[in-house]
Amino acid sequence: MGSPPNIETSTTAEREKYIYDNFYCRGNCEICGICKVYHGKSPELVYADYIDGKRSFQEIAKEYLPKRY
């Protein structure tokens, strides 16, 4: 998977490609879990601000960490 491109040194296309390459639908919900992690939202929508260079990947990802009780 590798590290996400830094928004200061990457292009929109590079960030978009990172999301598409790493968070695509695998067509096997029992094994994958991406939809569950992002509460049914597409990763492209979740990371739209990252792709547009407005917020870091890590900042957005923190919002989807499991809640600890």
PyMOL Python script that loads the backbone (N, CA, C, O; Angstrom):
from pymol import cmd

cmd.read_pdbstr("""\
ATOM      1  N   MET A   1       0.832  -1.185   0.000  1.00  0.00           N
ATOM      2  CA  MET A   1       0.000   0.000   0.000  1.00  0.00           C
ATOM      3  C   MET A   1       0.876   1.248   0.000  1.00  0.00           C
ATOM      4  O   MET A   1       0.605   2.168  -0.772  1.00  0.00           O
ATOM      5  N   GLY A   2       1.872   1.316   0.799  1.00  0.00           N
ATOM      6  CA  GLY A   2       2.750   2.478   0.812  1.00  0.00           C
ATOM      7  C   GLY A   2       2.115   3.675   1.484  1.00  0.00           C
ATOM      8  O   GLY A   2       0.928   3.668   1.812  1.00  0.00           O
ATOM      9  N   SER A   3       2.907   4.682   1.680  1.00  0.00           N
ATOM     10  CA  SER A   3       2.436   5.909   2.315  1.00  0.00           C
ATOM     11  C   SER A   3       1.669   6.762   1.315  1.00  0.00           C
ATOM     12  O   SER A   3       1.996   6.784   0.128  1.00  0.00           O
ATOM     13  N   PRO A   4       0.647   7.464   1.799  1.00  0.00           N
ATOM     14  CA  PRO A   4      -0.082   8.351   0.890  1.00  0.00           C
ATOM     15  C   PRO A   4       0.785   9.534   0.481  1.00  0.00           C
ATOM     16  O   PRO A   4       1.591  10.013   1.278  1.00  0.00           O
ATOM     17  N   PRO A   5       0.631  10.003  -0.735  1.00  0.00           N
ATOM     18  CA  PRO A   5       1.394  11.168  -1.167  1.00  0.00           C
ATOM     19  C   PRO A   5       1.087  12.384  -0.290  1.00  0.00           C
ATOM     20  O   PRO A   5      -0.062  12.622   0.082  1.00  0.00           O
ATOM     21  N   ASN A   6       2.121  13.137   0.029  1.00  0.00           N
ATOM     22  CA  ASN A   6       1.986  14.350   0.807  1.00  0.00           C
ATOM     23  C   ASN A   6       1.266  15.402  -0.029  1.00  0.00           C
ATOM     24  O   ASN A   6       1.580  15.567  -1.208  1.00  0.00           O
ATOM     25  N   ILE A   7       0.314  16.113   0.554  1.00  0.00           N
ATOM     26  CA  ILE A   7      -0.456  17.082  -0.245  1.00  0.00           C
ATOM     27  C   ILE A   7       0.388  18.261  -0.732  1.00  0.00           C
ATOM     28  O   ILE A   7       0.063  18.884  -1.743  1.00  0.00           O
ATOM     29  N   GLU A   8       1.466  18.564  -0.016  1.00  0.00           N
ATOM     30  CA  GLU A   8       2.311  19.681  -0.429  1.00  0.00           C
ATOM     31  C   GLU A   8       3.195  19.351  -1.625  1.00  0.00           C
ATOM     32  O   GLU A   8       3.615  20.254  -2.349  1.00  0.00           O
ATOM     33  N   THR A   9       3.482  18.076  -1.841  1.00  0.00           N
ATOM     34  CA  THR A   9       4.427  17.708  -2.894  1.00  0.00           C
ATOM     35  C   THR A   9       3.835  16.775  -3.960  1.00  0.00           C
ATOM     36  O   THR A   9       4.575  16.189  -4.750  1.00  0.00           O
ATOM     37  N   SER A  10       2.530  16.639  -3.980  1.00  0.00           N
ATOM     38  CA  SER A  10       1.902  15.746  -4.960  1.00  0.00           C
ATOM     39  C   SER A  10       0.828  16.489  -5.734  1.00  0.00           C
ATOM     40  O   SER A  10       0.382  17.569  -5.346  1.00  0.00           O
ATOM     41  N   THR A  11       0.433  15.883  -6.829  1.00  0.00           N
ATOM     42  CA  THR A  11      -0.634  16.461  -7.643  1.00  0.00           C
ATOM     43  C   THR A  11      -1.972  15.837  -7.258  1.00  0.00           C
ATOM     44  O   THR A  11      -2.028  14.799  -6.598  1.00  0.00           O
ATOM     45  N   THR A  12      -3.017  16.479  -7.677  1.00  0.00           N
ATOM     46  CA  THR A  12      -4.357  15.940  -7.467  1.00  0.00           C
ATOM     47  C   THR A  12      -4.461  14.542  -8.073  1.00  0.00           C
ATOM     48  O   THR A  12      -5.019  13.633  -7.459  1.00  0.00           O
ATOM     49  N   ALA A  13      -3.928  14.378  -9.265  1.00  0.00           N
ATOM     50  CA  ALA A  13      -3.980  13.086  -9.949  1.00  0.00           C
ATOM     51  C   ALA A  13      -3.255  11.997  -9.158  1.00  0.00           C
ATOM     52  O   ALA A  13      -3.732  10.864  -9.086  1.00  0.00           O
ATOM     53  N   GLU A  14      -2.113  12.331  -8.567  1.00  0.00           N
ATOM     54  CA  GLU A  14      -1.374  11.344  -7.766  1.00  0.00           C
ATOM     55  C   GLU A  14      -2.157  10.936  -6.522  1.00  0.00           C
ATOM     56  O   GLU A  14      -2.183   9.759  -6.164  1.00  0.00           O
ATOM     57  N   ARG A  15      -2.789  11.890  -5.869  1.00  0.00           N
ATOM     58  CA  ARG A  15      -3.582  11.575  -4.669  1.00  0.00           C
ATOM     59  C   ARG A  15      -4.817  10.755  -5.036  1.00  0.00           C
ATOM     60  O   ARG A  15      -5.179   9.809  -4.337  1.00  0.00           O
ATOM     61  N   GLU A  16      -5.445  11.129  -6.126  1.00  0.00           N
ATOM     62  CA  GLU A  16      -6.612  10.394  -6.594  1.00  0.00           C
ATOM     63  C   GLU A  16      -6.236   8.952  -6.937  1.00  0.00           C
ATOM     64  O   GLU A  16      -6.954   8.017  -6.583  1.00  0.00           O
ATOM     65  N   LYS A  17      -5.130   8.784  -7.612  1.00  0.00           N
ATOM     66  CA  LYS A  17      -4.665   7.437  -7.974  1.00  0.00           C
ATOM     67  C   LYS A  17      -4.385   6.612  -6.721  1.00  0.00           C
ATOM     68  O   LYS A  17      -4.714   5.426  -6.682  1.00  0.00           O
ATOM     69  N   TYR A  18      -3.787   7.215  -5.701  1.00  0.00           N
ATOM     70  CA  TYR A  18      -3.517   6.499  -4.452  1.00  0.00           C
ATOM     71  C   TYR A  18      -4.816   5.967  -3.842  1.00  0.00           C
ATOM     72  O   TYR A  18      -4.874   4.813  -3.417  1.00  0.00           O
ATOM     73  N   ILE A  19      -5.838   6.789  -3.799  1.00  0.00           N
ATOM     74  CA  ILE A  19      -7.123   6.356  -3.225  1.00  0.00           C
ATOM     75  C   ILE A  19      -7.734   5.255  -4.092  1.00  0.00           C
ATOM     76  O   ILE A  19      -8.156   4.222  -3.571  1.00  0.00           O
ATOM     77  N   TYR A  20      -7.784   5.462  -5.393  1.00  0.00           N
ATOM     78  CA  TYR A  20      -8.356   4.450  -6.288  1.00  0.00           C
ATOM     79  C   TYR A  20      -7.598   3.129  -6.227  1.00  0.00           C
ATOM     80  O   TYR A  20      -8.215   2.064  -6.212  1.00  0.00           O
ATOM     81  N   ASP A  21      -6.285   3.184  -6.191  1.00  0.00           N
ATOM     82  CA  ASP A  21      -5.474   1.960  -6.190  1.00  0.00           C
ATOM     83  C   ASP A  21      -5.561   1.184  -4.877  1.00  0.00           C
ATOM     84  O   ASP A  21      -5.442  -0.041  -4.877  1.00  0.00           O
ATOM     85  N   ASN A  22      -5.764   1.876  -3.769  1.00  0.00           N
ATOM     86  CA  ASN A  22      -5.718   1.222  -2.468  1.00  0.00           C
ATOM     87  C   ASN A  22      -7.071   0.978  -1.820  1.00  0.00           C
ATOM     88  O   ASN A  22      -7.174   0.164  -0.903  1.00  0.00           O
ATOM     89  N   PHE A  23      -8.104   1.664  -2.277  1.00  0.00           N
ATOM     90  CA  PHE A  23      -9.401   1.542  -1.627  1.00  0.00           C
ATOM     91  C   PHE A  23     -10.521   1.229  -2.615  1.00  0.00           C
ATOM     92  O   PHE A  23     -11.645   1.705  -2.458  1.00  0.00           O
ATOM     93  N   TYR A  24     -10.214   0.440  -3.617  1.00  0.00           N
ATOM     94  CA  TYR A  24     -11.221   0.067  -4.608  1.00  0.00           C
ATOM     95  C   TYR A  24     -12.115  -1.059  -4.077  1.00  0.00           C
ATOM     96  O   TYR A  24     -11.731  -1.783  -3.158  1.00  0.00           O
ATOM     97  N   CYS A  25     -13.297  -1.200  -4.656  1.00  0.00           N
ATOM     98  CA  CYS A  25     -14.206  -2.279  -4.277  1.00  0.00           C
ATOM     99  C   CYS A  25     -13.627  -3.603  -4.776  1.00  0.00           C
ATOM    100  O   CYS A  25     -13.327  -3.764  -5.959  1.00  0.00           O
ATOM    101  N   ARG A  26     -13.483  -4.526  -3.861  1.00  0.00           N
ATOM    102  CA  ARG A  26     -12.923  -5.834  -4.201  1.00  0.00           C
ATOM    103  C   ARG A  26     -14.003  -6.867  -4.527  1.00  0.00           C
ATOM    104  O   ARG A  26     -13.699  -7.996  -4.913  1.00  0.00           O
ATOM    105  N   GLY A  27     -15.259  -6.469  -4.368  1.00  0.00           N
ATOM    106  CA  GLY A  27     -16.361  -7.347  -4.725  1.00  0.00           C
ATOM    107  C   GLY A  27     -16.531  -8.541  -3.803  1.00  0.00           C
ATOM    108  O   GLY A  27     -17.222  -9.497  -4.156  1.00  0.00           O
ATOM    109  N   ASN A  28     -15.916  -8.507  -2.634  1.00  0.00           N
ATOM    110  CA  ASN A  28     -16.055  -9.595  -1.672  1.00  0.00           C
ATOM    111  C   ASN A  28     -16.168  -8.978  -0.274  1.00  0.00           C
ATOM    112  O   ASN A  28     -15.182  -8.873   0.456  1.00  0.00           O
ATOM    113  N   CYS A  29     -17.376  -8.579   0.076  1.00  0.00           N
ATOM    114  CA  CYS A  29     -17.617  -7.847   1.330  1.00  0.00           C
ATOM    115  C   CYS A  29     -17.235  -8.640   2.581  1.00  0.00           C
ATOM    116  O   CYS A  29     -16.877  -8.051   3.602  1.00  0.00           O
ATOM    117  N   GLU A  30     -17.307  -9.942   2.508  1.00  0.00           N
ATOM    118  CA  GLU A  30     -16.968 -10.766   3.674  1.00  0.00           C
ATOM    119  C   GLU A  30     -15.485 -10.651   4.038  1.00  0.00           C
ATOM    120  O   GLU A  30     -15.124 -10.759   5.210  1.00  0.00           O
ATOM    121  N   ILE A  31     -14.640 -10.436   3.051  1.00  0.00           N
ATOM    122  CA  ILE A  31     -13.198 -10.372   3.286  1.00  0.00           C
ATOM    123  C   ILE A  31     -12.707  -8.919   3.367  1.00  0.00           C
ATOM    124  O   ILE A  31     -11.831  -8.616   4.177  1.00  0.00           O
ATOM    125  N   CYS A  32     -13.240  -8.042   2.562  1.00  0.00           N
ATOM    126  CA  CYS A  32     -12.707  -6.698   2.387  1.00  0.00           C
ATOM    127  C   CYS A  32     -12.980  -5.759   3.566  1.00  0.00           C
ATOM    128  O   CYS A  32     -12.055  -5.430   4.308  1.00  0.00           O
ATOM    129  N   GLY A  33     -14.205  -5.331   3.750  1.00  0.00           N
ATOM    130  CA  GLY A  33     -14.577  -4.461   4.851  1.00  0.00           C
ATOM    131  C   GLY A  33     -14.435  -2.969   4.613  1.00  0.00           C
ATOM    132  O   GLY A  33     -14.712  -2.182   5.518  1.00  0.00           O
ATOM    133  N   ILE A  34     -14.013  -2.553   3.429  1.00  0.00           N
ATOM    134  CA  ILE A  34     -13.840  -1.117   3.176  1.00  0.00           C
ATOM    135  C   ILE A  34     -15.156  -0.368   3.371  1.00  0.00           C
ATOM    136  O   ILE A  34     -15.163   0.703   3.978  1.00  0.00           O
ATOM    137  N   CYS A  35     -16.244  -0.894   2.882  1.00  0.00           N
ATOM    138  CA  CYS A  35     -17.541  -0.224   3.028  1.00  0.00           C
ATOM    139  C   CYS A  35     -17.912  -0.051   4.502  1.00  0.00           C
ATOM    140  O   CYS A  35     -18.458   0.978   4.902  1.00  0.00           O
ATOM    141  N   LYS A  36     -17.610  -1.055   5.285  1.00  0.00           N
ATOM    142  CA  LYS A  36     -17.932  -0.991   6.711  1.00  0.00           C
ATOM    143  C   LYS A  36     -17.087   0.069   7.414  1.00  0.00           C
ATOM    144  O   LYS A  36     -17.601   0.829   8.234  1.00  0.00           O
ATOM    145  N   VAL A  37     -15.816   0.121   7.101  1.00  0.00           N
ATOM    146  CA  VAL A  37     -14.910   1.106   7.711  1.00  0.00           C
ATOM    147  C   VAL A  37     -15.399   2.524   7.435  1.00  0.00           C
ATOM    148  O   VAL A  37     -15.369   3.377   8.322  1.00  0.00           O
ATOM    149  N   TYR A  38     -15.846   2.773   6.220  1.00  0.00           N
ATOM    150  CA  TYR A  38     -16.262   4.119   5.822  1.00  0.00           C
ATOM    151  C   TYR A  38     -17.780   4.312   5.899  1.00  0.00           C
ATOM    152  O   TYR A  38     -18.333   5.214   5.270  1.00  0.00           O
ATOM    153  N   HIS A  39     -18.431   3.470   6.665  1.00  0.00           N
ATOM    154  CA  HIS A  39     -19.868   3.594   6.953  1.00  0.00           C
ATOM    155  C   HIS A  39     -20.717   3.717   5.680  1.00  0.00           C
ATOM    156  O   HIS A  39     -21.639   4.529   5.609  1.00  0.00           O
ATOM    157  N   GLY A  40     -20.391   2.908   4.698  1.00  0.00           N
ATOM    158  CA  GLY A  40     -21.160   2.859   3.465  1.00  0.00           C
ATOM    159  C   GLY A  40     -20.832   3.956   2.462  1.00  0.00           C
ATOM    160  O   GLY A  40     -21.425   3.997   1.384  1.00  0.00           O
ATOM    161  N   LYS A  41     -19.903   4.841   2.791  1.00  0.00           N
ATOM    162  CA  LYS A  41     -19.506   5.903   1.863  1.00  0.00           C
ATOM    163  C   LYS A  41     -18.367   5.405   0.982  1.00  0.00           C
ATOM    164  O   LYS A  41     -17.555   4.585   1.410  1.00  0.00           O
ATOM    165  N   SER A  42     -18.313   5.895  -0.230  1.00  0.00           N
ATOM    166  CA  SER A  42     -17.208   5.506  -1.107  1.00  0.00           C
ATOM    167  C   SER A  42     -15.930   6.197  -0.622  1.00  0.00           C
ATOM    168  O   SER A  42     -15.984   7.338  -0.163  1.00  0.00           O
ATOM    169  N   PRO A  43     -14.791   5.523  -0.719  1.00  0.00           N
ATOM    170  CA  PRO A  43     -13.532   6.147  -0.335  1.00  0.00           C
ATOM    171  C   PRO A  43     -13.239   7.432  -1.118  1.00  0.00           C
ATOM    172  O   PRO A  43     -12.611   8.350  -0.590  1.00  0.00           O
ATOM    173  N   GLU A  44     -13.687   7.499  -2.358  1.00  0.00           N
ATOM    174  CA  GLU A  44     -13.484   8.709  -3.152  1.00  0.00           C
ATOM    175  C   GLU A  44     -14.199   9.903  -2.521  1.00  0.00           C
ATOM    176  O   GLU A  44     -13.681  11.020  -2.539  1.00  0.00           O
ATOM    177  N   LEU A  45     -15.375   9.669  -1.971  1.00  0.00           N
ATOM    178  CA  LEU A  45     -16.121  10.728  -1.287  1.00  0.00           C
ATOM    179  C   LEU A  45     -15.481  11.054   0.061  1.00  0.00           C
ATOM    180  O   LEU A  45     -15.313  12.224   0.406  1.00  0.00           O
ATOM    181  N   VAL A  46     -15.127  10.024   0.815  1.00  0.00           N
ATOM    182  CA  VAL A  46     -14.507  10.215   2.127  1.00  0.00           C
ATOM    183  C   VAL A  46     -13.227  11.040   2.007  1.00  0.00           C
ATOM    184  O   VAL A  46     -12.997  11.951   2.802  1.00  0.00           O
ATOM    185  N   TYR A  47     -12.407  10.725   1.027  1.00  0.00           N
ATOM    186  CA  TYR A  47     -11.110  11.380   0.871  1.00  0.00           C
ATOM    187  C   TYR A  47     -11.118  12.517  -0.154  1.00  0.00           C
ATOM    188  O   TYR A  47     -10.059  12.893  -0.655  1.00  0.00           O
ATOM    189  N   ALA A  48     -12.265  13.057  -0.466  1.00  0.00           N
ATOM    190  CA  ALA A  48     -12.361  14.140  -1.459  1.00  0.00           C
ATOM    191  C   ALA A  48     -11.505  15.348  -1.058  1.00  0.00           C
ATOM    192  O   ALA A  48     -10.838  15.936  -1.910  1.00  0.00           O
ATOM    193  N   ASP A  49     -11.514  15.721   0.220  1.00  0.00           N
ATOM    194  CA  ASP A  49     -10.701  16.858   0.659  1.00  0.00           C
ATOM    195  C   ASP A  49      -9.208  16.560   0.538  1.00  0.00           C
ATOM    196  O   ASP A  49      -8.421  17.462   0.253  1.00  0.00           O
ATOM    197  N   TYR A  50      -8.816  15.319   0.750  1.00  0.00           N
ATOM    198  CA  TYR A  50      -7.419  14.923   0.558  1.00  0.00           C
ATOM    199  C   TYR A  50      -7.052  15.004  -0.922  1.00  0.00           C
ATOM    200  O   TYR A  50      -6.020  15.570  -1.284  1.00  0.00           O
ATOM    201  N   ILE A  51      -7.891  14.444  -1.758  1.00  0.00           N
ATOM    202  CA  ILE A  51      -7.639  14.464  -3.198  1.00  0.00           C
ATOM    203  C   ILE A  51      -7.515  15.909  -3.698  1.00  0.00           C
ATOM    204  O   ILE A  51      -6.674  16.208  -4.546  1.00  0.00           O
ATOM    205  N   ASP A  52      -8.359  16.798  -3.167  1.00  0.00           N
ATOM    206  CA  ASP A  52      -8.334  18.204  -3.566  1.00  0.00           C
ATOM    207  C   ASP A  52      -7.217  19.007  -2.897  1.00  0.00           C
ATOM    208  O   ASP A  52      -7.030  20.183  -3.211  1.00  0.00           O
ATOM    209  N   GLY A  53      -6.475  18.383  -1.978  1.00  0.00           N
ATOM    210  CA  GLY A  53      -5.360  19.056  -1.316  1.00  0.00           C
ATOM    211  C   GLY A  53      -5.759  19.963  -0.168  1.00  0.00           C
ATOM    212  O   GLY A  53      -4.994  20.844   0.222  1.00  0.00           O
ATOM    213  N   LYS A  54      -6.952  19.754   0.377  1.00  0.00           N
ATOM    214  CA  LYS A  54      -7.451  20.609   1.460  1.00  0.00           C
ATOM    215  C   LYS A  54      -7.123  20.083   2.855  1.00  0.00           C
ATOM    216  O   LYS A  54      -6.952  20.864   3.791  1.00  0.00           O
ATOM    217  N   ARG A  55      -7.035  18.757   2.995  1.00  0.00           N
ATOM    218  CA  ARG A  55      -6.773  18.131   4.292  1.00  0.00           C
ATOM    219  C   ARG A  55      -5.860  16.935   4.077  1.00  0.00           C
ATOM    220  O   ARG A  55      -5.857  16.334   3.003  1.00  0.00           O
ATOM    221  N   SER A  56      -5.091  16.592   5.094  1.00  0.00           N
ATOM    222  CA  SER A  56      -4.179  15.455   4.958  1.00  0.00           C
ATOM    223  C   SER A  56      -4.944  14.135   5.013  1.00  0.00           C
ATOM    224  O   SER A  56      -6.043  14.048   5.560  1.00  0.00           O
ATOM    225  N   PHE A  57      -4.335  13.133   4.440  1.00  0.00           N
ATOM    226  CA  PHE A  57      -4.892  11.783   4.477  1.00  0.00           C
ATOM    227  C   PHE A  57      -5.085  11.341   5.925  1.00  0.00           C
ATOM    228  O   PHE A  57      -6.134  10.802   6.279  1.00  0.00           O
ATOM    229  N   GLN A  58      -4.071  11.569   6.761  1.00  0.00           N
ATOM    230  CA  GLN A  58      -4.106  11.134   8.155  1.00  0.00           C
ATOM    231  C   GLN A  58      -5.230  11.818   8.934  1.00  0.00           C
ATOM    232  O   GLN A  58      -5.885  11.186   9.763  1.00  0.00           O
ATOM    233  N   GLU A  59      -5.450  13.085   8.676  1.00  0.00           N
ATOM    234  CA  GLU A  59      -6.509  13.825   9.367  1.00  0.00           C
ATOM    235  C   GLU A  59      -7.876  13.200   9.092  1.00  0.00           C
ATOM    236  O   GLU A  59      -8.689  13.038  10.002  1.00  0.00           O
ATOM    237  N   ILE A  60      -8.115  12.859   7.853  1.00  0.00           N
ATOM    238  CA  ILE A  60      -9.400  12.253   7.483  1.00  0.00           C
ATOM    239  C   ILE A  60      -9.485  10.835   8.027  1.00  0.00           C
ATOM    240  O   ILE A  60     -10.524  10.438   8.554  1.00  0.00           O
ATOM    241  N   ALA A  61      -8.411  10.070   7.906  1.00  0.00           N
ATOM    242  CA  ALA A  61      -8.416   8.672   8.370  1.00  0.00           C
ATOM    243  C   ALA A  61      -8.716   8.583   9.864  1.00  0.00           C
ATOM    244  O   ALA A  61      -9.376   7.640  10.301  1.00  0.00           O
ATOM    245  N   LYS A  62      -8.244   9.545  10.653  1.00  0.00           N
ATOM    246  CA  LYS A  62      -8.498   9.539  12.098  1.00  0.00           C
ATOM    247  C   LYS A  62      -9.983   9.569  12.414  1.00  0.00           C
ATOM    248  O   LYS A  62     -10.412   9.022  13.430  1.00  0.00           O
ATOM    249  N   GLU A  63     -10.768  10.199  11.560  1.00  0.00           N
ATOM    250  CA  GLU A  63     -12.208  10.290  11.776  1.00  0.00           C
ATOM    251  C   GLU A  63     -12.889   8.922  11.668  1.00  0.00           C
ATOM    252  O   GLU A  63     -14.007   8.744  12.152  1.00  0.00           O
ATOM    253  N   TYR A  64     -12.227   7.975  11.046  1.00  0.00           N
ATOM    254  CA  TYR A  64     -12.820   6.659  10.824  1.00  0.00           C
ATOM    255  C   TYR A  64     -12.181   5.557  11.663  1.00  0.00           C
ATOM    256  O   TYR A  64     -12.450   4.375  11.448  1.00  0.00           O
ATOM    257  N   LEU A  65     -11.347   5.937  12.606  1.00  0.00           N
ATOM    258  CA  LEU A  65     -10.788   4.940  13.526  1.00  0.00           C
ATOM    259  C   LEU A  65     -11.894   4.386  14.398  1.00  0.00           C
ATOM    260  O   LEU A  65     -12.822   5.117  14.745  1.00  0.00           O
ATOM    261  N   PRO A  66     -11.823   3.111  14.764  1.00  0.00           N
ATOM    262  CA  PRO A  66     -12.857   2.540  15.647  1.00  0.00           C
ATOM    263  C   PRO A  66     -12.890   3.294  16.973  1.00  0.00           C
ATOM    264  O   PRO A  66     -11.852   3.684  17.508  1.00  0.00           O
ATOM    265  N   LYS A  67     -14.084   3.487  17.486  1.00  0.00           N
ATOM    266  CA  LYS A  67     -14.261   4.146  18.782  1.00  0.00           C
ATOM    267  C   LYS A  67     -13.836   3.189  19.885  1.00  0.00           C
ATOM    268  O   LYS A  67     -14.150   1.999  19.844  1.00  0.00           O
ATOM    269  N   ARG A  68     -13.131   3.710  20.855  1.00  0.00           N
ATOM    270  CA  ARG A  68     -12.719   2.894  22.008  1.00  0.00           C
ATOM    271  C   ARG A  68     -13.618   3.264  23.183  1.00  0.00           C
ATOM    272  O   ARG A  68     -13.829   4.440  23.483  1.00  0.00           O
ATOM    273  N   TYR A  69     -14.129   2.256  23.822  1.00  0.00           N
ATOM    274  CA  TYR A  69     -15.067   2.495  24.929  1.00  0.00           C
ATOM    275  C   TYR A  69     -14.412   2.244  26.254  1.00  0.00           C
ATOM    276  O   TYR A  69     -15.050   2.394  27.296  1.00  0.00           O
TER     277      TYR A  69
END
""", "prot")
cmd.dss("prot")
cmd.show_as("cartoon", "prot")
cmd.util.cbc("prot")
cmd.orient("prot")
